[in-house]
Amino acid sequence: MGVMVLFRFMLGMTAVPSWLVIAFDIGAAAFCGSVLLLVMPKQVLSQSKMLRTGRNKILRSLARIWELSLQGPFFRLVVWFGRKLCKGRLSSRARAPHGFNLKADNTDEVTVKFSPTKGWNPFHEEKYVISWKQGADHWTERNLNPLEECEDLSGKEKKGDRFKFIVDQLPTFKEVKFRMCAVSYWGRGPWTKEVAVTTLALPNKDLGFTGRLGPGWEKTGSGKSEYSWIQTRNEVHIKIPVGKNLKGKDLKFKALPTRLELGIVADRETVTPLLKGYLAKKINPDDATWYIDEGAEEGRHILITLFKLEMMDRWTRVFDGPEHPEIDARHVTFFVDPLNPGSLGDLYE
């Protein structure tokens, strides 16, 4: 403030245009007002919406100025020299990455995405350790260099804000727990929360798999809590084991384009669900059928037939949800006999 007063006195003592003096006075007043807003106690700010709005605008402007300065060539050169000469000693303590999420891509691979937790230090450098285990096994660790092994998803303007990489050679159709930490010159930071993901299953010879039934399975008389499903080019068939005492009148069925419900009726108001949820793909609900099959080979079961809205669409599961395992679509191939183009035959690879 003293420097500004001295400079204002010098302007008044020298022959300078009056508009320059006025401009300086306005700029000095704006600067002093901004400083006062920034240091103003919260008790005072809470009593005036106008003061809070002005302070927030100043903070956003300062953040934008700082962001633009970080993109300048001089700043980048300083940071490059600082990192090169000090070899990581200017780094801050590592902090756990955020936005840590996983997705199973196939039977033995999982895609991992995360964002570094950045601080104020432009000289900070860090690498990462990804760790995973199955059940009670020991953790398996892998050191990760984001510049060499990760795909940057953040784009040119915010480079280094979001990364993706793939962990492979995992067990098929198993739940695997993952965690991750950052590593700077000063050592490892804290681990992220453990995240579990289940790798995809191999489909059976009929290009389907199994899933878990709802609580109504206890009333079917079969003693089995799972259903099985298969698929052809344009159909999906679901098989639910039932005992010999269950009748068609005991069941309530409803099909919608994206939803399916099948339950056991106890009375007019109580229906215990066998299958209930959103379908993984859309169907033609008017063509959906069901009946109780007395098949000798597979035993007595409910057979539901759904017609795919998109022919040749490869279903990876019937319902969405963790209780309905997902198969690897790469292993689903439909085969059409060239001598009989109308055939619904399938080929499993």
C-alpha positions in Angstrom: 0.0 0.0 0.0 2.9 2.4 0.8 4.4 1.8 -2.6 1.0 2.8 -4.2 0.8 5.9 -2.2 4.4 6.9 -3.1 3.7 6.3 -6.8 0.5 8.3 -6.6 2.5 11.2 -5.0 5.1 11.0 -7.8 2.4 11.2 -10.4 1.0 14.3 -8.8 4.4 16.0 -8.7 5.2 15.3 -12.3 3.5 16.7 -15.5 1.5 13.7 -16.6 -1.9 13.6 -18.3 -4.9 13.9 -16.0 -6.5 10.8 -17.5 -3.5 8.7 -16.4 -3.8 9.9 -12.9 -7.5 9.1 -12.9 -6.9 5.7 -14.3 -4.3 5.0 -11.6 -6.7 6.1 -8.9 -9.4 3.8 -10.3 -7.0 0.9 -10.5 -5.7 1.5 -7.0 -9.2 1.7 -5.6 -10.2 -1.6 -7.3 -7.0 -3.3 -6.1 -7.5 -2.2 -2.5 -11.2 -3.1 -2.6 -10.3 -6.6 -3.9 -7.8 -7.1 -1.1 -10.3 -6.0 1.5 -12.9 -8.5 0.1 -10.4 -11.3 0.2 -9.4 -10.7 3.8 -12.8 -9.8 5.1 -14.1 -12.1 7.9 -16.7 -14.7 7.1 -19.1 -13.2 9.7 -19.2 -10.0 7.7 -19.5 -11.7 4.3 -22.4 -13.9 5.6 -24.5 -10.7 6.1 -24.2 -9.5 2.5 -24.9 -11.4 -0.7 -23.3 -8.7 -2.8 -20.0 -9.0 -0.9 -20.0 -12.8 -1.2 -20.7 -12.5 -5.0 -17.9 -10.0 -5.5 -15.4 -12.1 -3.5 -16.3 -15.3 -5.5 -15.8 -13.4 -8.8 -12.3 -12.3 -7.6 -11.4 -15.8 -6.6 -12.5 -17.2 -9.9 -10.5 -14.5 -11.8 -7.4 -15.3 -9.8 -7.8 -19.0 -10.4 -8.1 -18.4 -14.1 -5.0 -16.1 -14.1 -3.0 -18.8 -12.3 -4.3 -21.5 -14.7 -3.2 -19.4 -17.8 0.2 -18.7 -16.2 0.7 -22.5 -15.9 0.3 -22.8 -19.6 2.9 -20.3 -20.5 6.3 -21.4 -22.1 8.4 -19.6 -19.5 6.6 -21.3 -16.6 6.9 -24.7 -18.3 10.6 -24.2 -18.8 11.1 -23.3 -15.1 9.2 -26.4 -14.1 11.2 -28.6 -16.5 14.5 -27.3 -15.1 13.3 -27.7 -11.5 12.3 -31.3 -12.0 15.4 -32.2 -14.0 17.9 -30.7 -11.6 16.3 -31.7 -8.3 15.3 -35.2 -9.5 12.0 -35.3 -7.6 13.2 -33.7 -4.4 10.8 -30.8 -5.0 7.8 -33.1 -5.0 5.1 -33.1 -2.4 3.9 -36.0 -0.4 1.9 -38.4 -2.5 -1.8 -38.6 -2.1 -4.3 -41.3 -3.1 -5.7 -41.0 -6.6 -9.4 -40.3 -6.9 -12.1 -41.4 -9.4 -10.8 -44.9 -9.1 -13.1 -47.3 -11.0 -12.9 -50.6 -12.8 -14.7 -52.4 -15.7 -14.2 -56.1 -16.8 -13.5 -56.2 -20.5 -13.3 -59.9 -21.0 -12.4 -63.1 -19.3 -8.9 -62.0 -18.1 -8.7 -58.2 -18.5 -9.9 -55.3 -16.4 -9.8 -51.6 -17.5 -8.8 -49.3 -14.7 -9.4 -45.5 -14.7 -8.2 -42.9 -12.2 -7.4 -39.3 -11.7 -4.3 -38.0 -9.9 -5.0 -35.9 -6.8 -3.1 -32.7 -7.7 -2.0 -30.0 -5.3 -0.5 -26.6 -5.6 3.1 -27.8 -6.3 4.0 -27.5 -10.0 7.2 -29.5 -9.4 5.4 -32.5 -8.1 6.1 -35.8 -9.8 4.5 -39.2 -9.0 4.1 -42.7 -10.3 1.7 -45.3 -9.2 1.3 -48.8 -7.8 -1.7 -50.9 -8.7 -2.4 -53.9 -6.5 -4.9 -56.8 -6.7 -5.8 -60.1 -5.1 -8.4 -62.8 -5.3 -10.1 -63.9 -2.0 -7.6 -64.4 0.8 -4.6 -64.5 -1.5 -1.6 -62.1 -1.1 -1.7 -58.8 -2.9 0.0 -58.7 -6.3 1.6 -55.4 -7.1 2.6 -53.7 -10.4 4.5 -50.4 -10.7 3.0 -48.1 -13.2 4.5 -45.1 -15.1 1.6 -43.0 -16.4 3.7 -41.4 -19.2 4.6 -44.8 -20.6 1.9 -47.3 -19.7 -1.3 -45.3 -19.5 -3.7 -43.7 -22.0 -4.4 -40.0 -21.2 -8.1 -39.4 -21.4 -8.1 -35.8 -20.3 -7.2 -34.2 -23.7 -4.7 -31.4 -24.6 -6.2 -28.6 -22.3 -6.1 -30.7 -19.1 -3.4 -33.1 -19.8 -2.7 -35.6 -17.0 -6.1 -35.3 -15.3 -7.5 -38.7 -16.2 -5.7 -42.0 -17.1 -6.7 -45.4 -18.3 -4.8 -48.7 -18.4 -5.4 -52.5 -18.6 -4.6 -55.2 -16.1 -4.4 -58.6 -17.9 -3.8 -62.3 -17.1 -6.5 -62.3 -14.4 -8.5 -65.5 -13.5 -11.7 -66.1 -15.5 -15.0 -65.4 -13.8 -13.5 -64.5 -10.5 -14.1 -61.6 -8.1 -10.8 -59.6 -7.9 -10.2 -56.7 -5.5 -8.1 -53.8 -6.5 -6.4 -50.8 -4.8 -4.0 -48.1 -5.9 -1.6 -45.6 -4.4 0.7 -42.8 -5.7 4.5 -42.8 -5.2 6.6 -39.6 -5.1 10.3 -39.1 -4.1 9.2 -39.2 -0.4 7.6 -42.6 -0.7 4.1 -44.1 -1.1 0.9 -42.3 -0.3 -2.2 -43.9 1.2 -4.1 -46.6 -0.7 -7.5 -45.9 -2.3 -10.5 -47.8 -1.1 -10.6 -51.4 -2.3 -12.8 -51.9 -5.3 -14.1 -55.4 -6.4 -14.8 -56.4 -10.0 -15.7 -59.8 -11.5 -14.1 -60.9 -14.7 -16.3 -62.1 -17.5 -17.3 -65.8 -17.9 -16.9 -68.1 -20.8 -20.3 -68.9 -22.4 -21.5 -72.5 -22.4 -21.8 -74.5 -25.7 -25.2 -72.9 -26.3 -23.8 -69.4 -26.0 -25.4 -68.7 -22.6 -24.7 -69.1 -18.9 -26.5 -69.1 -15.6 -27.9 -66.5 -13.1 -29.3 -66.3 -9.7 -33.1 -66.5 -9.1 -35.1 -64.3 -6.8 -36.4 -65.4 -3.4 -39.3 -67.4 -5.1 -36.9 -70.2 -5.9 -37.5 -71.6 -2.4 -41.2 -72.2 -3.4 -40.4 -73.9 -6.7 -39.8 -77.3 -5.1 -36.6 -77.9 -7.1 -34.1 -76.9 -4.5 -32.1 -75.0 -7.1 -31.5 -71.2 -6.8 -30.1 -70.6 -10.4 -31.6 -70.4 -13.8 -29.8 -71.1 -17.1 -30.1 -69.4 -20.4 -29.0 -69.9 -24.0 -29.3 -67.8 -27.2 -29.6 -68.2 -31.0 -29.5 -65.5 -33.6 -32.9 -64.0 -32.7 -34.0 -65.8 -29.5 -33.1 -66.1 -25.9 -34.3 -69.1 -23.9 -34.4 -69.1 -20.1 -34.8 -72.3 -18.1 -35.9 -72.3 -14.4 -35.9 -75.7 -12.6 -39.2 -76.4 -10.7 -40.7 -79.3 -8.8 -43.6 -81.5 -9.9 -46.1 -79.7 -7.6 -45.8 -76.3 -9.2 -48.6 -75.5 -11.7 -49.0 -72.9 -14.4 -51.8 -71.2 -12.4 -49.2 -70.6 -9.6 -47.2 -68.3 -11.9 -47.6 -64.6 -12.9 -45.7 -63.5 -16.0 -45.2 -60.0 -17.4 -42.9 -58.9 -20.3 -42.1 -55.3 -21.4 -39.5 -54.1 -24.0 -36.9 -53.5 -21.3 -38.2 -55.4 -18.3 -39.3 -58.9 -17.3 -41.2 -60.3 -14.3 -42.0 -63.8 -13.3 -43.3 -64.7 -9.8 -45.1 -67.3 -7.8 -48.6 -66.3 -6.7 -49.4 -67.0 -3.1 -52.7 -65.1 -3.1 -54.2 -62.3 -5.1 -52.0 -59.6 -3.5 -48.7 -61.5 -2.8 -46.3 -62.5 -5.6 -42.8 -63.8 -4.7 -40.4 -63.0 -7.6 -38.5 -65.7 -9.4 -37.1 -63.3 -12.0 -37.6 -59.6 -11.9 -35.5 -56.8 -13.4 -34.3 -54.8 -16.3 -33.2 -56.8 -19.4 -29.7 -56.3 -20.7 -31.2 -55.8 -24.2 -34.5 -54.9 -25.7 -37.1 -57.5 -26.7 -40.4 -57.8 -28.6 -42.7 -58.2 -25.6 -45.7 -59.3 -27.6 -43.8 -62.4 -28.8 -42.6 -63.5 -25.4 -43.9 -66.9 -24.3 -43.5 -69.3 -21.4 -44.7 -72.8 -20.4 -43.7 -75.6 -18.0 -41.7 -78.2 -19.9 -41.9 -81.8 -18.6 -38.5 -82.7 -20.3 -37.1 -86.0 -19.1 -33.4 -85.1 -19.8 -33.2 -81.7 -18.1 -36.0 -82.3 -15.6 -39.1 -80.3 -15.1 -38.6 -76.6 -15.7 -40.2 -73.3 -16.8 -39.1 -72.4 -20.4 -39.3 -68.7 -21.3 -38.6 -67.6 -24.9 -37.7 -64.0 -25.6 -37.3 -62.6 -29.1 -34.4 -60.1 -29.6 -35.4 -56.7 -31.0 -32.1 -56.7 -33.0 -31.4 -60.0 -34.7 -27.8 -61.2 -34.4 -27.3 -59.1 -31.3 -24.9 -60.9 -29.0 -26.3 -60.9 -25.4 -23.8 -61.1 -22.6 -26.4 -61.7 -20.0 -30.2 -61.6 -19.6 -30.6 -59.1 -16.8 -28.6 -56.2 -15.5 -27.2 -56.6 -12.0 -24.3 -58.3 -10.1 -26.4 -61.5 -9.5 -26.6 -62.1 -13.2 -23.0 -62.9 -14.5 -21.8 -61.5 -17.8 -20.2 -63.6 -20.5 -17.4 -62.5 -22.9 -19.1 -61.5 -26.2 -16.0 -62.3 -28.1 -16.8 -66.0 -27.7 -20.3 -65.7 -29.1 -20.5 -66.4 -32.9 -23.6 -67.2 -34.8 -23.3 -69.5 -37.7 -25.6 -69.7 -40.7 -25.5 -72.8 -42.9 -24.9 -71.7 -46.5 -27.1 -74.6 -47.7 -29.9 -73.5 -45.4 -29.8 -69.7 -44.9 -32.9 -69.8 -42.7 -31.1 -72.0 -40.1 -30.8 -70.8 -36.6 -27.7 -72.9 -36.0 -24.9 -71.6 -33.8 -21.2 -72.1 -33.7 -19.3 -71.8 -30.4 -15.6 -70.9 -30.6 
